[in-house]
Amino acid sequence: MRILILVLSMLLCAQAQAASLRTMTTLHGPAVLLKDLFDDAGTNADRVLGPGPEPGGRIIVEAAQLNAIARQYNVAWRSVSRADRAVLEWPGRPLRKDEAVDAVRIAVTATGSGDDIDVELDGFTPPLVPVEVETTSTASQLDFDSDSGRFTAALTVTGEGMNPIDTRISGRVVEMVEAPVAVTRLLPETVLRADDVRVARVRTALMQSDVARAVNQIVGMQLRRPVGAGQPLRLTDLVRPPLVQRGSTVQIELSTGGLTVSGQAIALDAGADGEKIRVQNITSHAFLFAQVVGPGQVRVTPDAPAALPTQPARFDRRADAE
């Protein structure tokens, strides 16, 4: 009986000290340690066994190899089935595209090719990096053609506890500039307000010499042509809104020697504030040049030259009767 008790005690003790297999392990680095395979692996628990999978990958250790590792490092474990195995995974995530774009932007800017640029990558396939690692991307071996904007470069991704990842990338660099653009589609004859436009980054290639560069060049002006949403506005498509419409009746004012005389006239032209247009006095039927001074208002100076109409003027019969 004492011998049986002693044997049972030894078996229980051995069982208490035996290691257990870890069937599924999440790694946190590029190397596999003994403790990644076995719990209670003993004094060699922190021993490096070899490289693990790449980020986002897995490796499987079968029963035969597990037995060999346990014997080599004195781990109290033996497989009970050929189905025993350990799965090791290193979670990964795709490198963010903006990290690669920023790396290229820094490299291109360092060549003095522009302070404000956009980078377009060709068919970018992001490498997988460890989920928990803060990565740094660097572009080197830059081959950049400033005329076409095309580039190729070597992208290196590094981070604490991971092996560097190298890949080749290519694409196009586009120079940008800030300019006012239309918020929505704008129709002809629209008098532009501040909320009709916003300042946005626009491709330099779209910025012709006559494109407006500041909001104060646009607000209060009238469109001659339609403008699509997000498009810059050309100064040649902007005119000052007319305060006098062609063919309308206007109040005409003549000042001379401290005396001001007013009357009515027919506008033969449309005109914005400060512009000179042709008018015909309703009373005298005289043709004059007058300056637009307000909505429906013009002013004539004594030395203003006479104007000749390009076509006969038409008067309202009621005005003639007066």
C-alpha positions in Angstrom: 0.0 0.0 0.0 2.8 2.4 0.9 4.5 1.7 -2.5 1.2 2.4 -4.3 0.8 5.7 -2.5 4.4 6.7 -3.3 3.9 5.9 -7.0 0.7 7.9 -7.1 2.4 10.9 -5.3 5.2 10.8 -7.8 2.8 10.7 -10.8 0.8 13.6 -9.4 4.0 15.6 -8.8 5.2 14.9 -12.3 1.8 15.9 -13.7 1.9 19.2 -11.7 5.4 20.0 -13.1 4.6 19.0 -16.8 4.3 21.6 -19.5 1.2 22.1 -21.6 1.0 22.7 -25.3 -0.2 26.1 -26.5 -2.3 25.2 -29.5 -2.9 28.8 -30.6 -0.5 31.7 -30.0 -0.6 35.3 -31.0 3.0 36.6 -31.5 4.2 40.1 -30.8 7.4 40.1 -32.7 9.3 38.5 -35.6 10.9 35.6 -33.5 9.4 32.5 -32.0 10.2 31.7 -28.3 10.0 28.4 -26.5 7.2 29.8 -24.3 5.2 30.5 -27.4 4.8 26.8 -27.8 4.6 25.6 -24.2 3.2 26.9 -21.0 5.5 26.1 -18.0 8.4 25.6 -20.4 11.0 25.7 -17.6 14.3 27.6 -17.5 14.5 27.8 -21.3 11.2 29.5 -21.7 12.7 32.7 -23.2 14.9 30.8 -25.7 14.5 32.0 -29.3 13.7 29.1 -31.6 13.8 31.0 -34.9 12.0 33.5 -37.1 8.2 33.5 -37.0 5.7 34.4 -39.7 5.6 37.8 -41.5 2.9 40.2 -40.2 -0.4 38.9 -41.2 0.9 35.4 -41.6 1.0 32.1 -39.6 3.1 29.0 -39.2 2.1 25.5 -37.9 4.3 23.3 -35.8 3.4 19.6 -36.1 3.6 16.9 -33.4 6.9 15.4 -34.5 8.7 18.8 -34.4 7.1 19.7 -31.1 8.4 16.5 -29.6 11.9 17.2 -30.9 11.8 20.7 -29.5 10.6 19.5 -26.1 13.4 16.9 -25.9 16.1 19.4 -27.0 15.1 22.0 -24.4 14.1 19.6 -21.6 10.4 20.5 -21.7 8.2 18.0 -19.8 5.8 17.4 -22.6 5.1 14.6 -25.0 2.5 14.4 -27.7 -0.4 12.0 -27.2 -1.5 12.1 -30.8 -0.1 12.8 -34.2 -2.8 15.5 -34.4 -1.1 17.6 -31.8 0.1 20.9 -33.3 0.7 24.5 -32.4 -0.5 27.5 -34.6 1.5 30.7 -34.4 0.1 34.0 -35.8 1.4 37.5 -36.0 -1.6 39.9 -36.7 -1.0 42.4 -39.5 -2.6 45.4 -41.1 -2.1 47.0 -44.5 0.2 50.0 -44.4 -1.9 53.1 -44.8 -1.6 54.6 -48.2 -1.2 58.1 -46.8 2.0 56.9 -45.0 3.5 56.0 -48.4 2.2 59.2 -50.0 3.7 61.4 -47.2 7.1 59.6 -47.6 7.2 60.4 -51.3 6.0 64.0 -50.7 8.9 64.6 -48.3 11.4 63.1 -50.7 10.1 65.2 -53.7 9.9 68.4 -51.7 13.6 67.9 -50.6 14.5 68.2 -54.3 13.0 71.7 -54.4 10.3 70.7 -56.8 7.4 72.5 -55.0 6.0 73.0 -51.5 2.4 72.0 -52.2 2.1 68.7 -54.2 -0.3 65.8 -54.4 1.1 62.3 -54.9 -0.7 59.7 -57.0 0.5 56.1 -56.6 0.2 53.5 -59.4 -1.6 50.3 -58.3 -0.4 50.6 -54.8 -0.4 47.2 -53.0 0.3 48.0 -49.3 2.7 45.7 -47.4 1.4 44.2 -44.2 2.8 45.6 -41.0 2.2 44.5 -37.3 -1.1 45.7 -35.9 0.4 47.0 -32.7 3.5 48.7 -34.2 3.8 52.4 -34.9 5.5 52.4 -38.3 7.7 54.9 -40.1 7.9 55.0 -43.9 10.8 56.5 -45.9 11.2 57.0 -49.6 14.7 56.7 -51.0 16.4 56.1 -54.4 14.0 58.7 -55.8 13.9 58.9 -59.6 11.7 62.0 -60.4 11.0 63.7 -63.7 9.8 67.2 -62.9 8.5 67.8 -66.5 6.1 64.8 -66.5 5.8 64.5 -62.7 6.5 60.7 -62.9 8.6 59.1 -60.2 9.8 55.7 -58.9 11.2 55.1 -55.4 12.2 52.5 -52.8 9.8 52.5 -49.8 11.2 51.3 -46.5 8.9 50.7 -43.6 10.4 50.3 -40.1 9.1 50.1 -36.6 10.0 48.8 -33.1 10.1 45.1 -32.9 9.7 44.4 -36.6 12.0 43.7 -39.5 12.3 46.5 -42.1 10.0 46.0 -45.1 11.2 47.2 -48.5 9.1 47.6 -51.6 9.1 49.6 -54.9 6.5 52.2 -55.6 5.8 54.5 -58.6 3.4 57.2 -59.5 2.9 60.8 -60.4 3.5 64.1 -58.6 1.0 66.9 -59.2 1.8 70.5 -58.2 -1.1 72.3 -56.4 -2.1 75.9 -55.6 -4.8 77.4 -53.5 -7.5 79.3 -55.4 -11.3 80.1 -55.2 -13.6 77.5 -56.8 -17.3 77.3 -57.3 -19.2 75.5 -54.4 -21.9 74.4 -56.8 -22.7 74.8 -60.5 -23.1 78.5 -61.2 -25.2 79.8 -64.1 -24.6 82.8 -66.4 -25.6 86.2 -65.0 -25.2 85.0 -61.4 -23.9 87.8 -59.2 -21.4 86.0 -57.0 -21.6 86.1 -53.2 -19.0 85.0 -50.7 -20.8 81.7 -50.0 -20.8 80.8 -53.8 -17.1 80.1 -53.7 -14.6 78.5 -51.4 -10.8 78.3 -51.4 -9.5 74.9 -52.4 -6.3 73.2 -53.6 -6.3 73.2 -57.4 -3.9 71.5 -59.8 -1.5 74.1 -61.1 -2.1 72.8 -64.7 -5.7 74.1 -64.4 -4.5 77.6 -63.3 -4.3 79.7 -66.5 -3.0 83.2 -66.3 -6.5 84.7 -66.2 -7.8 82.6 -63.3 -8.9 84.4 -60.1 -6.5 83.9 -57.2 -8.4 85.6 -54.4 -12.0 85.7 -53.3 -12.1 89.5 -53.4 -11.6 89.3 -57.1 -14.9 87.4 -57.4 -17.5 88.6 -54.9 -19.9 91.1 -56.4 -19.0 90.2 -60.0 -21.4 88.7 -62.5 -20.8 85.5 -64.5 -20.8 85.6 -68.3 -20.5 81.7 -68.7 -21.5 78.7 -66.5 -18.9 77.3 -64.1 -19.0 73.7 -62.8 -18.8 72.8 -59.1 -15.2 72.7 -57.9 -13.9 74.7 -60.9 -11.7 77.8 -60.7 -13.2 81.0 -62.1 -11.6 83.0 -65.0 -11.4 86.7 -64.7 -12.4 87.0 -68.3 -15.7 85.3 -67.4 -16.5 87.9 -64.8 -18.0 91.3 -65.3 -19.4 94.0 -63.0 -23.1 93.6 -62.7 -25.0 96.3 -64.7 -26.9 98.9 -62.7 -28.6 100.0 -65.9 -30.2 97.7 -68.4 -30.3 98.5 -72.1 -33.6 100.0 -73.1 -34.6 100.9 -69.6 -35.7 104.3 -68.4 -33.1 106.0 -66.2 -33.0 109.1 -64.1 -30.5 111.5 -65.7 -28.8 114.2 -63.8 -26.9 117.3 -65.1 -24.8 119.4 -62.8 -23.4 122.8 -63.8 -22.5 125.9 -61.9 -23.9 124.7 -58.7 -27.2 123.9 -60.4 -28.5 120.4 -60.8 -31.1 119.5 -63.4 -32.7 116.1 -63.5 -34.9 114.3 -66.1 -35.4 111.0 -67.7 -33.7 109.2 -70.5 -33.6 105.9 -72.4 -30.5 103.8 -71.9 -29.1 102.7 -75.2 -26.5 100.5 -73.6 -26.2 98.4 -70.4 -23.7 99.7 -67.9 -22.1 98.9 -64.6 -21.2 101.4 -61.8 -18.8 104.0 -63.2 -19.2 103.0 -66.9 -20.1 105.4 -69.6 -23.1 104.6 -71.7 -25.2 106.2 -74.4 -28.6 107.6 -73.4 -31.3 109.6 -75.2 -33.1 112.3 -73.3 -36.8 111.7 -73.4 -37.7 115.4 -73.5 -35.1 116.7 -76.0 -34.4 113.5 -77.8 -30.7 114.4 -77.6 -28.2 111.6 -77.6 -25.5 111.9 -74.9 -22.8 110.0 -73.1 -23.6 109.5 -69.4 -21.9 107.9 -66.5 -23.7 105.2 -64.4 -23.8 106.4 -60.8 -26.4 104.0 -59.3 -29.2 101.6 -60.1 -31.2 103.3 -62.9 -29.2 106.5 -62.4 -26.8 108.3 -64.8 -25.0 111.6 -64.7 -24.1 113.9 -67.5 -21.4 116.7 -67.4 -21.7 119.9 -69.4 -18.7 119.0 -71.5 -20.0 115.5 -72.3 -19.8 114.8 -76.0 -22.9 114.0 -78.0 -23.5 110.4 -78.9 -24.9 109.0 -82.1 -27.2 106.0 -81.9 -26.4 102.8 -83.8 -30.1 102.3 -84.4 -33.2 104.5 -84.0 -34.4 104.9 -80.4 -37.8 103.8 -79.4 -39.7 105.9 -76.8 -42.7 105.2 -74.7 -45.6 107.2 -76.1 -46.6 108.2 -72.7 -43.2 109.7 -72.1 -43.5 111.7 -75.4 -46.9 113.0 -74.4 -45.4 114.4 -71.2 
